[in-house]
Amino acid sequence: MQALVTGMIGIVGLVSVGCSTGTFFPPEGTRDAASIQFGVLVPRPEVFTGRVIQIAGRIVGVEQSADGILIRAQELPMQEHPVYGPAEVNKGTPEFAIKYRGKVDDRAFWFGDKLVVVAVGQGSRPLTVDGVIRTAPYVVARCMHIWKTGEDGSYGIEEYPNLPDGYYSLKHQTYCAN
């Protein structure tokens, strides 16, 4: 009888996890947020100035400064199934910049990590990347959810924990600026 009860609790737990949506952010972080489609931010960033948006990507650069962290990311499409989060694409994708004014550990963001950010659009800004100045869409983050895909960033989130070399527990964390 106890085995039956334990089995039922396990099944209910799995079903509830499988049916949950990707709500990693607190309500105050997502108020007035609109989801945007892949590839929309980059060609016309001025359209989103002052609007709260949700966008996904892969981190390609991080710079610490006195007023926060500047994160450069390649835009990736969002997916809801089989998992919630950025979907990996095989072609090069456009970059955008995220200013995060919260405090985080130095090891919080790595090249290749996937993220979803709820941010306020700021149009576009000049950025210096490897000594070259270029213009990129720019947002100021309210909240971010980071999946620690790191150097294995070419894998999709849904491919964890079943990597070819065995089990790997994918770590993830939500950060919100005050």
Secondary structure as GFF3:
##gff-version 3
##sequence-region A 1 178
A	DSSP	alpha_helix	2	19	.	.	.	ID=ss1
A	DSSP	alpha_helix	27	30	.	.	.	ID=ss2
A	DSSP	beta_strand	33	35	.	.	.	ID=ss3
A	DSSP	three_ten_helix	45	48	.	.	.	ID=ss4
A	DSSP	beta_strand	52	65	.	.	.	ID=ss5
A	DSSP	beta_strand	68	76	.	.	.	ID=ss6
A	DSSP	beta_strand	78	79	.	.	.	ID=ss7
A	DSSP	beta_strand	85	86	.	.	.	ID=ss8
A	DSSP	beta_strand	95	100	.	.	.	ID=ss9
A	DSSP	beta_strand	114	129	.	.	.	ID=ss10
A	DSSP	beta_strand	132	147	.	.	.	ID=ss11
A	DSSP	three_ten_helix	150	152	.	.	.	ID=ss12
A	DSSP	three_ten_helix	157	159	.	.	.	ID=ss13
A	DSSP	beta_strand	162	163	.	.	.	ID=ss14
A	DSSP	beta_strand	166	167	.	.	.	ID=ss15
A	DSSP	beta_strand	172	176	.	.	.	ID=ss16
###
